[in-house]
Amino acid sequence: MRKRLERERPNMLEQIQSSVTDVAGELQSKFGPVSRSYYVAKRVVTTQHRQGNLNEDSISIYARSHKIEEVTIGLSLLCSLPGDVIERALLDRNRETLLLLAKSLEFSWATTMALLFLGAKDHRITAQELRDLERDYGRVNIETSRSVLKLYQSRKHPGDADTKRGSALATQ
């Protein structure tokens, strides 16, 4: 169906891709992942996180090994965001969210580039696009990216934000 829509409405390609990603994320959130490999990846990465061994190096290794499930779970844990948000950031043609997440975690350009290639169609990015992305990544302020991450977190966990706001008000 997506291919048909892309053929019939090439001017809406980005919107179609974003909608498909949104629907896939909602289905996954509602019904859970379908593959056994996801459960194995989740167990491994969660254990790594619990032991304090989930870090930039492990994410970079997973990305360079094209292990998207491990990267998705790992970034989800490191950013405190749902997996569908991370998956959307990885696979979306608009790379801004992924750049912001990587910067908020203070990832190097090498790790960020591995994440960009992981999510790119056929794991390919043109040289010009890569230069543009590197320039954009260099311009992103760490504090600003962390503020954006907090905004994403509050949107995905509205109860948590209300609780924190309530606690802050209570201490005033």
C-alpha positions in Angstrom: 0.0 0.0 0.0 2.8 2.4 0.9 4.5 1.9 -2.5 1.2 2.6 -4.3 0.7 5.8 -2.3 4.3 6.8 -3.1 3.7 6.2 -6.8 0.4 8.0 -6.9 1.5 10.9 -4.7 5.2 11.5 -5.1 4.9 15.0 -3.7 3.7 13.5 -0.4 6.6 11.0 0.0 7.8 12.4 3.3 4.3 12.6 4.9 3.6 9.0 3.7 6.8 7.7 5.2 6.2 9.5 8.5 2.6 8.2 8.7 3.7 4.6 8.0 6.3 4.9 10.7 3.7 6.4 13.1 1.2 3.6 12.5 3.9 0.9 12.8 5.1 2.4 16.1 1.5 2.5 17.4 0.9 -1.1 16.4 4.1 -2.2 18.0 3.3 -0.2 21.2 -0.1 -1.7 21.4 0.6 -5.3 20.4 4.3 -5.6 21.2 7.1 -6.8 19.0 6.6 -9.8 16.9 10.0 -11.4 16.7 11.8 -13.6 19.1 15.0 -11.8 18.3 13.6 -8.6 19.8 13.0 -10.3 23.1 16.6 -11.7 23.1 17.9 -8.2 22.2 15.8 -6.6 24.9 17.1 -9.0 27.5 20.7 -8.5 26.5 20.6 -4.7 26.2 18.5 -4.3 29.4 21.0 -6.4 31.3 23.8 -4.3 29.9 22.0 -1.2 31.0 21.3 -2.5 34.5 25.0 -3.4 34.9 26.1 0.1 33.8 27.7 -1.2 30.6 25.3 0.4 28.1 27.1 3.4 26.7 28.2 5.1 23.5 30.7 2.3 22.6 28.0 -0.4 22.8 25.5 1.6 20.8 28.2 2.3 18.2 29.1 -1.4 17.9 25.4 -2.3 17.6 24.9 0.4 14.9 28.0 -0.6 12.9 26.8 -4.3 13.1 23.4 -3.2 11.7 21.6 -4.4 14.9 18.7 -2.0 14.8 16.7 -3.8 17.6 19.6 -3.4 20.0 20.2 0.2 19.0 16.5 1.0 19.4 16.3 -0.6 22.8 19.6 0.9 23.9 18.7 4.4 22.9 15.3 4.0 24.4 16.9 3.2 27.8 19.6 5.9 27.5 17.1 8.6 26.5 14.1 7.4 28.6 11.9 7.4 25.6 9.6 4.7 24.2 11.1 2.5 21.5 8.7 3.7 18.8 10.0 7.2 19.2 13.6 6.0 18.8 12.7 3.8 15.9 11.0 6.8 14.2 14.1 9.0 14.8 16.3 6.3 13.3 14.2 5.6 10.2 12.7 9.0 9.4 14.1 10.9 6.4 14.3 14.0 8.6 17.4 13.3 10.6 17.0 16.2 13.0 15.6 14.2 15.9 18.3 11.6 15.7 21.0 14.4 15.7 19.4 15.9 18.8 19.2 12.6 20.6 22.8 11.8 19.8 24.0 15.3 20.9 22.0 15.1 24.1 23.9 11.9 24.9 27.2 13.6 23.9 27.9 11.0 21.3 30.8 11.5 19.0 30.3 12.2 15.3 31.6 8.7 14.5 28.8 7.1 16.6 26.2 9.5 15.3 27.3 8.7 11.7 26.9 5.0 12.4 23.4 5.7 13.7 22.6 7.7 10.6 23.8 5.0 8.2 21.9 2.4 10.2 18.6 4.2 9.6 19.3 5.3 6.0 17.7 3.5 3.1 20.1 0.6 2.1 22.5 2.1 4.7 23.6 4.7 2.2 24.0 8.5 2.5 25.4 10.7 -0.2 28.7 12.5 0.6 27.0 15.9 0.4 24.2 14.9 2.7 26.8 13.5 5.2 28.7 16.7 5.1 25.5 18.7 5.7 24.5 16.4 8.6 28.0 16.7 10.2 27.8 20.5 9.9 24.3 20.4 11.5 25.5 18.1 14.2 28.4 20.4 15.0 26.0 23.4 15.3 23.6 21.6 17.8 24.1 22.9 21.4 24.3 20.1 24.0 22.1 22.0 26.5 19.5 22.8 23.8 19.4 19.2 22.7 18.9 18.1 26.3 16.0 20.6 26.7 14.4 19.1 23.6 14.9 15.6 25.0 13.2 16.6 28.2 10.3 18.0 26.1 10.1 14.6 24.3 10.2 12.8 27.6 7.4 14.9 29.0 5.2 14.3 26.0 5.7 10.6 26.1 5.4 10.4 29.9 2.8 13.1 30.8 2.1 11.7 34.2 5.8 11.9 35.1 6.0 15.5 34.1 2.9 16.3 36.2 4.4 14.5 39.2 7.7 16.4 38.8 5.8 19.7 38.4 3.8 18.9 41.5 6.9 18.0 43.5 8.5 21.2 42.5 5.5 23.2 43.5 5.3 21.4 46.8 8.9 22.3 47.6 8.4 26.0 47.0 
